[in-house]
Amino acid sequence: MKPDFARTSGDYARHRAGFPDSLFDRLATYGVGTKNQSIVDLGTGTGSLARGFASRGCNVIGIDPAQEMLDQARELDINAGVQVEYRVARAENTQLPDASYDIVSAGQCWHWFDRPKAAQEVKRMLKPDGTVVIAHFDWIPLVGNLVRATEELIEQRNPDWNMGGGLGMHPLWLKDLGEAGFQNLETFTYDVEVPYTQEAWRGRIRASAGVGGSMSSTEVKEFDEALGALLSKCFAEAILNVPHRVFAVIAKTPGVLPG
């Protein structure tokens, strides 16, 4: 069963780290996110990618099936001084026009889609010289570190959750785009540390798929108390520097020859 992030939209907006500025700087070297580009951001959630592109002068439409997430995105946009158009829809059926957008992006969400259908929808929306960007920002579990200890606690409390132990890289997404006919596929990955206070890390985990997205409110409260005890015992630093990995796939519309 897919998680319902609408149930945890408040924690999601407050505590989930958005994509770092360095991602937008790197995408700019591929011609992605330049001023006045038209961009559709699929699975936009609270608008991390959409807001980053809008702050760089792009015209952005954010798509998400959860109205609650889009409400949070609008609040964050006001605070950031940017404007994004948001619509409730699914990535596999956006109801947006054909061949109309320079860029289609998907951040922190491609794994939740019907990926072959989403790839076809992206291809339909993009202009002939368009670009698709799939980006992800994963915490990195290592033996003995905070992330792995947190994942183990989630696994104890939610045995159906099977998303732990990731490497932060997703090669199957290249297969999705290749089978849809996209060309000139490129990837990049790099690591960053994200600082969290004790409270913010607990909020970040409440906002995750394995906790707030799938547990009952009582279970979330009990989990949060258990995580607080774990932090006090084993990771008591005021600031927790959590390793993360940025991963991105970039590809061009089918039929576009290398420049």
Secondary structure, 3 states (H helix, E strand, C coil): CCCCHHHHHHHHHHHCCCCCHHHHHHHHCCCCCCCCCEEEEECCCCCHHHHHHHCCCCEEEEEECCHHHHHHHHHHHHHHCCCCEEEECECCECCCCCCCEEEEEEECCHHHCCHHHHHHHHHHHEEEEEEEEEEEEEECCCCCCHHHHHHHHHHHHCCCCCCCCCCCCCCHHHHHHHHCCCEEEEEEEEEEEEEEEHHHHHHHHHCCCCCCCCCCHHHHHHHHHHHHHHHHHHCCCCEEEEEEEEEEEEEECCCCCCC
